[in-house]
Amino acid sequence: MGKKHVSVGCVSAVMLKDPKNFREAMRDPRAEKWKQAIREEIETLEQNGTWKVWNRR
């Protein structure tokens, strides 16, 4: 059986690009996954003492 080849142009046409900013991420079909990734990243930063959250007065 011969190998099947897919054109690079076809593959790149169906691949989703990563959003460039928060607004794009929230409009992306994968928005829920982006939200989860953001939550996990913030939790990790807090656990590592990278920053502290302060309330504005």
QUILIN-V177308 format. One record per pair of residues at least 4 apart in sequence whose C-alpha atoms are under 7 Angstrom apart, sorted by the first residue. I is the first residue (numbers start at 1). GAP is how many residues later the second one is. Records with the same first field share a line. If there is no record, write none. Layout:
BEGIN
I: GAP + GAP
END
This chain:
BEGIN
6: 4
7: 4
8: 4
9: 4
10: 4
11: 4
19: 5 + 6
20: 4
21: 4
22: 4
23: 4
24: 4
25: 6 + 9
26: 5
27: 4
30: 4
31: 4
32: 4
33: 4
34: 4
35: 4
36: 4
37: 4
38: 4
39: 4
40: 4
41: 4
42: 4
43: 4
44: 4
45: 4 + 5 + 6
46: 4 + 5 + 6
END
